[in-house]
């Protein structure tokens, strides 16, 4: 089998997934878009976690607040470990 990589553009020896970015775990309070409405994915997961934790689901949370609540409920329910 012949390589499709061009000789003038060799493949990098480093794997970007093996070197996490410094902002991968950025504090939600520092998010530029943290005050926007939570995403659909956040809302769906938060609703599931809220049901499992027997807590009321708040559909008015911002992205940042939803992220914090998800972390809190993951601790409470044992998910995300």
Biopython code that builds the backbone (N, CA, C, O; Angstrom):
import numpy as np
from Bio.PDB.StructureBuilder import StructureBuilder

atoms = [
    (1, "UNK", "N", (0.855, -1.180, 0.000)),
    (1, "UNK", "CA", (0.000, 0.000, 0.000)),
    (1, "UNK", "C", (0.900, 1.242, 0.000)),
    (1, "UNK", "O", (1.879, 1.316, 0.742)),
    (2, "UNK", "N", (0.561, 2.173, -0.812)),
    (2, "UNK", "CA", (1.374, 3.367, -0.970)),
    (2, "UNK", "C", (0.841, 4.500, -0.095)),
    (2, "UNK", "O", (-0.370, 4.687, 0.022)),
    (3, "UNK", "N", (1.744, 5.245, 0.511)),
    (3, "UNK", "CA", (1.360, 6.359, 1.374)),
    (3, "UNK", "C", (0.781, 7.498, 0.538)),
    (3, "UNK", "O", (1.260, 7.784, -0.559)),
    (4, "UNK", "N", (-0.239, 8.132, 1.066)),
    (4, "UNK", "CA", (-0.846, 9.269, 0.373)),
    (4, "UNK", "C", (-0.308, 10.598, 0.892)),
    (4, "UNK", "O", (-0.676, 11.653, 0.377)),
    (5, "UNK", "N", (0.562, 10.563, 1.910)),
    (5, "UNK", "CA", (1.130, 11.801, 2.456)),
    (5, "UNK", "C", (2.124, 12.375, 1.451)),
    (5, "UNK", "O", (2.925, 11.652, 0.858)),
    (6, "UNK", "N", (2.052, 13.686, 1.277)),
    (6, "UNK", "CA", (2.976, 14.347, 0.369)),
    (6, "UNK", "C", (4.316, 14.542, 1.064)),
    (6, "UNK", "O", (4.367, 14.836, 2.258)),
    (7, "UNK", "N", (5.388, 14.380, 0.320)),
    (7, "UNK", "CA", (6.735, 14.487, 0.899)),
    (7, "UNK", "C", (7.035, 15.897, 1.385)),
    (7, "UNK", "O", (7.801, 16.075, 2.333)),
    (8, "UNK", "N", (6.438, 16.905, 0.745)),
    (8, "UNK", "CA", (6.725, 18.280, 1.162)),
    (8, "UNK", "C", (5.869, 18.707, 2.357)),
    (8, "UNK", "O", (6.041, 19.811, 2.873)),
    (9, "UNK", "N", (4.955, 17.848, 2.800)),
    (9, "UNK", "CA", (4.131, 18.110, 3.984)),
    (9, "UNK", "C", (4.077, 16.855, 4.849)),
    (9, "UNK", "O", (3.048, 16.182, 4.915)),
    (10, "UNK", "N", (5.201, 16.541, 5.517)),
    (10, "UNK", "CA", (5.210, 15.316, 6.321)),
    (10, "UNK", "C", (4.221, 15.405, 7.476)),
    (10, "UNK", "O", (3.920, 16.490, 7.973)),
    (11, "UNK", "N", (3.731, 14.267, 7.886)),
    (11, "UNK", "CA", (2.790, 14.221, 9.003)),
    (11, "UNK", "C", (3.546, 14.566, 10.283)),
    (11, "UNK", "O", (4.709, 14.198, 10.443)),
    (12, "UNK", "N", (2.903, 15.248, 11.159)),
    (12, "UNK", "CA", (3.506, 15.635, 12.421)),
    (12, "UNK", "C", (3.721, 14.405, 13.295)),
    (12, "UNK", "O", (2.937, 13.457, 13.259)),
    (13, "UNK", "N", (4.786, 14.433, 14.073)),
    (13, "UNK", "CA", (5.073, 13.323, 14.983)),
    (13, "UNK", "C", (4.283, 13.422, 16.274)),
    (13, "UNK", "O", (4.214, 12.451, 17.027)),
    (14, "UNK", "N", (3.685, 14.575, 16.547)),
    (14, "UNK", "CA", (2.946, 14.740, 17.795)),
    (14, "UNK", "C", (1.460, 14.519, 17.565)),
    (14, "UNK", "O", (0.913, 14.870, 16.519)),
    (15, "UNK", "N", (0.836, 13.942, 18.545)),
    (15, "UNK", "CA", (-0.596, 13.711, 18.508)),
    (15, "UNK", "C", (-1.260, 14.809, 19.334)),
    (15, "UNK", "O", (-1.047, 14.869, 20.545)),
    (16, "UNK", "N", (-2.058, 15.678, 18.716)),
    (16, "UNK", "CA", (-2.665, 16.782, 19.466)),
    (16, "UNK", "C", (-3.575, 16.305, 20.599)),
    (16, "UNK", "O", (-3.784, 17.028, 21.572)),
    (17, "UNK", "N", (-4.112, 15.097, 20.477)),
    (17, "UNK", "CA", (-4.982, 14.581, 21.531)),
    (17, "UNK", "C", (-4.187, 14.150, 22.763)),
    (17, "UNK", "O", (-4.752, 14.020, 23.848)),
    (18, "UNK", "N", (-2.887, 13.930, 22.604)),
    (18, "UNK", "CA", (-2.068, 13.526, 23.740)),
    (18, "UNK", "C", (-1.550, 14.727, 24.522)),
    (18, "UNK", "O", (-0.984, 14.572, 25.604)),
    (19, "UNK", "N", (-1.742, 15.909, 23.978)),
    (19, "UNK", "CA", (-1.297, 17.130, 24.638)),
    (19, "UNK", "C", (-2.498, 18.056, 24.820)),
    (19, "UNK", "O", (-2.778, 18.885, 23.954)),
    (20, "UNK", "N", (-3.214, 17.919, 25.948)),
    (20, "UNK", "CA", (-4.424, 18.721, 26.137)),
    (20, "UNK", "C", (-4.124, 20.220, 26.151)),
    (20, "UNK", "O", (-3.062, 20.655, 26.595)),
    (21, "UNK", "N", (-5.063, 20.976, 25.665)),
    (21, "UNK", "CA", (-4.923, 22.422, 25.640)),
    (21, "UNK", "C", (-5.082, 22.986, 27.046)),
    (21, "UNK", "O", (-5.771, 22.402, 27.881)),
    (22, "UNK", "N", (-4.456, 24.098, 27.299)),
    (22, "UNK", "CA", (-4.481, 24.692, 28.635)),
    (22, "UNK", "C", (-5.878, 25.165, 29.032)),
    (22, "UNK", "O", (-6.161, 25.297, 30.222)),
    (23, "UNK", "N", (-6.755, 25.422, 28.063)),
    (23, "UNK", "CA", (-8.095, 25.909, 28.402)),
    (23, "UNK", "C", (-9.147, 24.804, 28.346)),
    (23, "UNK", "O", (-10.345, 25.091, 28.346)),
    (24, "UNK", "N", (-8.713, 23.549, 28.297)),
    (24, "UNK", "CA", (-9.660, 22.447, 28.183)),
    (24, "UNK", "C", (-10.589, 22.381, 29.386)),
    (24, "UNK", "O", (-11.735, 21.953, 29.250)),
    (25, "UNK", "N", (-10.130, 22.789, 30.545)),
    (25, "UNK", "CA", (-10.944, 22.781, 31.758)),
    (25, "UNK", "C", (-11.126, 24.209, 32.261)),
    (25, "UNK", "O", (-10.876, 24.495, 33.432)),
    (26, "UNK", "N", (-11.557, 25.093, 31.389)),
    (26, "UNK", "CA", (-11.723, 26.504, 31.733)),
    (26, "UNK", "C", (-12.916, 26.687, 32.673)),
    (26, "UNK", "O", (-13.960, 26.061, 32.491)),
    (27, "UNK", "N", (-12.756, 27.526, 33.649)),
    (27, "UNK", "CA", (-13.810, 27.823, 34.611)),
    (27, "UNK", "C", (-15.013, 28.422, 33.881)),
    (27, "UNK", "O", (-14.852, 29.380, 33.126)),
    (28, "UNK", "N", (-16.219, 27.877, 34.091)),
    (28, "UNK", "CA", (-17.406, 28.418, 33.411)),
    (28, "UNK", "C", (-17.622, 29.912, 33.653)),
    (28, "UNK", "O", (-18.199, 30.596, 32.807)),
    (29, "UNK", "N", (-17.165, 30.425, 34.797)),
    (29, "UNK", "CA", (-17.311, 31.861, 35.072)),
    (29, "UNK", "C", (-16.476, 32.704, 34.115)),
    (29, "UNK", "O", (-16.738, 33.894, 33.943)),
    (30, "UNK", "N", (-15.471, 32.090, 33.493)),
    (30, "UNK", "CA", (-14.588, 32.807, 32.574)),
    (30, "UNK", "C", (-14.969, 32.627, 31.109)),
    (30, "UNK", "O", (-14.311, 33.184, 30.230)),
    (31, "UNK", "N", (-16.024, 31.857, 30.832)),
    (31, "UNK", "CA", (-16.443, 31.624, 29.454)),
    (31, "UNK", "C", (-16.941, 32.922, 28.821)),
    (31, "UNK", "O", (-17.690, 33.673, 29.446)),
    (32, "UNK", "N", (-16.532, 33.181, 27.599)),
    (32, "UNK", "CA", (-16.984, 34.359, 26.869)),
    (32, "UNK", "C", (-18.485, 34.293, 26.603)),
    (32, "UNK", "O", (-19.172, 35.313, 26.654)),
    (33, "UNK", "N", (-18.993, 33.097, 26.321)),
    (33, "UNK", "CA", (-20.416, 32.922, 25.999)),
    (33, "UNK", "C", (-21.197, 32.318, 27.164)),
    (33, "UNK", "O", (-22.302, 31.808, 26.977)),
    (34, "UNK", "N", (-20.628, 32.376, 28.354)),
    (34, "UNK", "CA", (-21.243, 31.744, 29.515)),
    (34, "UNK", "C", (-22.605, 32.282, 29.899)),
    (34, "UNK", "O", (-23.393, 31.588, 30.543)),
    (35, "UNK", "N", (-22.891, 33.530, 29.502)),
    (35, "UNK", "CA", (-24.183, 34.119, 29.873)),
    (35, "UNK", "C", (-25.282, 33.813, 28.852)),
    (35, "UNK", "O", (-26.435, 34.197, 29.045)),
    (36, "UNK", "N", (-24.926, 33.130, 27.781)),
    (36, "UNK", "CA", (-25.942, 32.734, 26.788)),
    (36, "UNK", "C", (-26.764, 31.571, 27.329)),
    (36, "UNK", "O", (-26.355, 30.892, 28.271)),
    (37, "UNK", "N", (-27.916, 31.353, 26.728)),
    (37, "UNK", "CA", (-28.781, 30.235, 27.134)),
    (37, "UNK", "C", (-28.038, 28.921, 26.950)),
    (37, "UNK", "O", (-27.240, 28.770, 26.025)),
    (38, "UNK", "N", (-28.307, 27.970, 27.841)),
    (38, "UNK", "CA", (-27.648, 26.668, 27.729)),
    (38, "UNK", "C", (-27.962, 26.033, 26.384)),
    (38, "UNK", "O", (-28.980, 26.331, 25.758)),
    (39, "UNK", "N", (-27.079, 25.163, 25.959)),
    (39, "UNK", "CA", (-27.254, 24.485, 24.678)),
    (39, "UNK", "C", (-28.303, 23.377, 24.809)),
    (39, "UNK", "O", (-28.676, 22.984, 25.915)),
    (40, "UNK", "N", (-28.758, 22.897, 23.688)),
    (40, "UNK", "CA", (-29.720, 21.800, 23.692)),
    (40, "UNK", "C", (-29.151, 20.554, 24.347)),
    (40, "UNK", "O", (-29.850, 19.851, 25.078)),
    (41, "UNK", "N", (-27.876, 20.282, 24.082)),
    (41, "UNK", "CA", (-27.225, 19.108, 24.677)),
    (41, "UNK", "C", (-27.138, 19.255, 26.192)),
    (41, "UNK", "O", (-27.379, 18.297, 26.927)),
    (42, "UNK", "N", (-26.794, 20.452, 26.658)),
    (42, "UNK", "CA", (-26.745, 20.687, 28.107)),
    (42, "UNK", "C", (-28.123, 20.491, 28.717)),
    (42, "UNK", "O", (-28.261, 19.838, 29.751)),
    (43, "UNK", "N", (-29.146, 21.055, 28.078)),
    (43, "UNK", "CA", (-30.508, 20.961, 28.608)),
    (43, "UNK", "C", (-30.957, 19.504, 28.697)),
    (43, "UNK", "O", (-31.544, 19.093, 29.698)),
    (44, "UNK", "N", (-30.687, 18.739, 27.673)),
    (44, "UNK", "CA", (-31.085, 17.336, 27.657)),
    (44, "UNK", "C", (-30.399, 16.550, 28.773)),
    (44, "UNK", "O", (-31.048, 15.803, 29.505)),
    (45, "UNK", "N", (-29.089, 16.723, 28.897)),
    (45, "UNK", "CA", (-28.345, 15.987, 29.913)),
    (45, "UNK", "C", (-28.727, 16.451, 31.313)),
    (45, "UNK", "O", (-28.853, 15.640, 32.230)),
    (46, "UNK", "N", (-28.910, 17.751, 31.470)),
    (46, "UNK", "CA", (-29.283, 18.303, 32.769)),
    (46, "UNK", "C", (-30.663, 17.812, 33.197)),
    (46, "UNK", "O", (-30.898, 17.554, 34.378)),
    (47, "UNK", "N", (-31.566, 17.685, 32.243)),
    (47, "UNK", "CA", (-32.905, 17.165, 32.554)),
    (47, "UNK", "C", (-32.802, 15.723, 33.044)),
    (47, "UNK", "O", (-33.452, 15.348, 34.021)),
    (48, "UNK", "N", (-31.998, 14.926, 32.376)),
    (48, "UNK", "CA", (-31.791, 13.534, 32.790)),
    (48, "UNK", "C", (-31.186, 13.469, 34.189)),
    (48, "UNK", "O", (-31.663, 12.721, 35.043)),
    (49, "UNK", "N", (-30.134, 14.254, 34.421)),
    (49, "UNK", "CA", (-29.490, 14.266, 35.741)),
    (49, "UNK", "C", (-30.441, 14.751, 36.825)),
    (49, "UNK", "O", (-30.465, 14.205, 37.928)),
    (50, "UNK", "N", (-31.222, 15.777, 36.511)),
    (50, "UNK", "CA", (-32.179, 16.317, 37.486)),
    (50, "UNK", "C", (-33.193, 15.258, 37.892)),
    (50, "UNK", "O", (-33.517, 15.121, 39.072)),
    (51, "UNK", "N", (-33.689, 14.515, 36.920)),
    (51, "UNK", "CA", (-34.650, 13.448, 37.216)),
    (51, "UNK", "C", (-34.020, 12.386, 38.102)),
    (51, "UNK", "O", (-34.637, 11.932, 39.065)),
    (52, "UNK", "N", (-32.790, 11.986, 37.779)),
    (52, "UNK", "CA", (-32.103, 10.960, 38.571)),
    (52, "UNK", "C", (-31.807, 11.430, 39.986)),
    (52, "UNK", "O", (-31.817, 10.632, 40.924)),
    (53, "UNK", "N", (-31.543, 12.725, 40.144)),
    (53, "UNK", "CA", (-31.217, 13.288, 41.454)),
    (53, "UNK", "C", (-32.467, 13.749, 42.209)),
    (53, "UNK", "O", (-32.376, 14.247, 43.331)),
    (54, "UNK", "N", (-33.634, 13.577, 41.580)),
    (54, "UNK", "CA", (-34.916, 14.014, 42.161)),
    (54, "UNK", "C", (-34.891, 15.508, 42.497)),
    (54, "UNK", "O", (-35.319, 15.943, 43.567)),
    (55, "UNK", "N", (-34.369, 16.270, 41.534)),
    (55, "UNK", "CA", (-34.325, 17.729, 41.662)),
    (55, "UNK", "C", (-35.089, 18.346, 40.500)),
    (55, "UNK", "O", (-35.228, 17.743, 39.436)),
    (56, "UNK", "N", (-35.576, 19.548, 40.724)),
    (56, "UNK", "CA", (-36.327, 20.256, 39.693)),
    (56, "UNK", "C", (-35.378, 20.711, 38.584)),
    (56, "UNK", "O", (-34.283, 21.203, 38.858)),
    (57, "UNK", "N", (-35.804, 20.544, 37.340)),
    (57, "UNK", "CA", (-35.029, 20.988, 36.186)),
    (57, "UNK", "C", (-35.318, 22.452, 35.922)),
    (57, "UNK", "O", (-36.478, 22.842, 35.786)),
    (58, "UNK", "N", (-34.281, 23.262, 35.849)),
    (58, "UNK", "CA", (-34.418, 24.700, 35.582)),
    (58, "UNK", "C", (-33.994, 24.971, 34.143)),
    (58, "UNK", "O", (-32.807, 24.932, 33.817)),
    (59, "UNK", "N", (-34.975, 25.248, 33.284)),
    (59, "UNK", "CA", (-34.667, 25.457, 31.866)),
    (59, "UNK", "C", (-34.226, 26.881, 31.546)),
    (59, "UNK", "O", (-34.071, 27.229, 30.375)),
    (60, "UNK", "N", (-34.023, 27.708, 32.567)),
    (60, "UNK", "CA", (-33.619, 29.098, 32.341)),
    (60, "UNK", "C", (-32.128, 29.329, 32.601)),
    (60, "UNK", "O", (-31.667, 30.469, 32.547)),
    (61, "UNK", "N", (-31.375, 28.277, 32.881)),
    (61, "UNK", "CA", (-29.959, 28.442, 33.208)),
    (61, "UNK", "C", (-29.135, 28.879, 31.995)),
    (61, "UNK", "O", (-29.446, 28.542, 30.852)),
    (62, "UNK", "N", (-28.094, 29.626, 32.275)),
    (62, "UNK", "CA", (-27.133, 30.006, 31.234)),
    (62, "UNK", "C", (-26.200, 28.823, 30.975)),
    (62, "UNK", "O", (-26.229, 27.828, 31.698)),
    (63, "UNK", "N", (-25.376, 28.944, 29.938)),
    (63, "UNK", "CA", (-24.405, 27.894, 29.634)),
    (63, "UNK", "C", (-23.502, 27.628, 30.837)),
    (63, "UNK", "O", (-23.276, 26.477, 31.211)),
    (64, "UNK", "N", (-22.988, 28.702, 31.438)),
    (64, "UNK", "CA", (-22.064, 28.549, 32.564)),
    (64, "UNK", "C", (-22.761, 27.924, 33.767)),
    (64, "UNK", "O", (-22.222, 27.012, 34.393)),
    (65, "UNK", "N", (-23.957, 28.410, 34.091)),
    (65, "UNK", "CA", (-24.682, 27.873, 35.243)),
    (65, "UNK", "C", (-25.109, 26.424, 35.008)),
    (65, "UNK", "O", (-25.111, 25.615, 35.935)),
    (66, "UNK", "N", (-25.467, 26.105, 33.780)),
    (66, "UNK", "CA", (-25.837, 24.728, 33.446)),
    (66, "UNK", "C", (-24.630, 23.813, 33.621)),
    (66, "UNK", "O", (-24.766, 22.699, 34.127)),
    (67, "UNK", "N", (-23.456, 24.268, 33.208)),
    (67, "UNK", "CA", (-22.242, 23.476, 33.354)),
    (67, "UNK", "C", (-21.956, 23.191, 34.829)),
    (67, "UNK", "O", (-21.613, 22.068, 35.200)),
    (68, "UNK", "N", (-22.102, 24.215, 35.659)),
    (68, "UNK", "CA", (-21.875, 24.041, 37.097)),
    (68, "UNK", "C", (-22.895, 23.075, 37.691)),
    (68, "UNK", "O", (-22.548, 22.224, 38.509)),
    (69, "UNK", "N", (-24.149, 23.208, 37.280)),
    (69, "UNK", "CA", (-25.205, 22.328, 37.792)),
    (69, "UNK", "C", (-24.967, 20.889, 37.348)),
    (69, "UNK", "O", (-25.185, 19.955, 38.120)),
    (70, "UNK", "N", (-24.524, 20.709, 36.113)),
    (70, "UNK", "CA", (-24.206, 19.367, 35.619)),
    (70, "UNK", "C", (-23.107, 18.747, 36.481)),
    (70, "UNK", "O", (-23.218, 17.590, 36.887)),
    (71, "UNK", "N", (-22.053, 19.506, 36.761)),
    (71, "UNK", "CA", (-20.976, 19.003, 37.622)),
    (71, "UNK", "C", (-21.518, 18.603, 38.989)),
    (71, "UNK", "O", (-21.174, 17.545, 39.516)),
    (72, "UNK", "N", (-22.359, 19.448, 39.553)),
    (72, "UNK", "CA", (-22.949, 19.193, 40.873)),
    (72, "UNK", "C", (-23.786, 17.914, 40.862)),
    (72, "UNK", "O", (-23.663, 17.075, 41.754)),
    (73, "UNK", "N", (-24.632, 17.775, 39.850)),
    (73, "UNK", "CA", (-25.514, 16.617, 39.797)),
    (73, "UNK", "C", (-24.755, 15.337, 39.418)),
    (73, "UNK", "O", (-25.160, 14.243, 39.811)),
    (74, "UNK", "N", (-23.675, 15.463, 38.670)),
    (74, "UNK", "CA", (-22.849, 14.283, 38.387)),
    (74, "UNK", "C", (-22.244, 13.754, 39.683)),
    (74, "UNK", "O", (-22.177, 12.543, 39.893)),
    (75, "UNK", "N", (-21.812, 14.649, 40.535)),
    (75, "UNK", "CA", (-21.297, 14.234, 41.841)),
    (75, "UNK", "C", (-22.387, 13.539, 42.642)),
    (75, "UNK", "O", (-22.159, 12.488, 43.241)),
    (76, "UNK", "N", (-23.562, 14.130, 42.647)),
    (76, "UNK", "CA", (-24.671, 13.605, 43.448)),
    (76, "UNK", "C", (-25.144, 12.240, 42.947)),
    (76, "UNK", "O", (-25.470, 11.360, 43.743)),
    (77, "UNK", "N", (-25.179, 12.071, 41.626)),
    (77, "UNK", "CA", (-25.712, 10.835, 41.058)),
    (77, "UNK", "C", (-24.629, 9.782, 40.787)),
    (77, "UNK", "O", (-24.947, 8.618, 40.546)),
    (78, "UNK", "N", (-23.360, 10.182, 40.824)),
    (78, "UNK", "CA", (-22.286, 9.248, 40.534)),
    (78, "UNK", "C", (-22.005, 9.094, 39.055)),
    (78, "UNK", "O", (-21.207, 8.242, 38.664)),
    (79, "UNK", "N", (-22.643, 9.898, 38.225)),
    (79, "UNK", "CA", (-22.391, 9.855, 36.775)),
    (79, "UNK", "C", (-21.138, 10.658, 36.452)),
    (79, "UNK", "O", (-20.688, 11.484, 37.246)),
    (80, "UNK", "N", (-20.592, 10.403, 35.288)),
    (80, "UNK", "CA", (-19.461, 11.182, 34.813)),
    (80, "UNK", "C", (-18.150, 10.847, 35.488)),
    (80, "UNK", "O", (-17.206, 11.635, 35.422)),
    (81, "UNK", "N", (-18.069, 9.706, 36.133)),
    (81, "UNK", "CA", (-16.817, 9.322, 36.823)),
    (81, "UNK", "C", (-16.056, 8.340, 35.990)),
    (81, "UNK", "O", (-14.980, 7.895, 36.390)),
]
sb = StructureBuilder()
sb.init_structure("model")
sb.init_model(0)
sb.init_chain("A")
sb.init_seg("    ")
for serial, (resi, resn, name, xyz) in enumerate(atoms, 1):
    if name == "N":
        sb.init_residue(resn, " ", resi, " ")
    sb.init_atom(name, np.array(xyz, "f"), 0.0, 1.0, " ", f" {name:<3s}", serial, name[0])
structure = sb.get_structure()
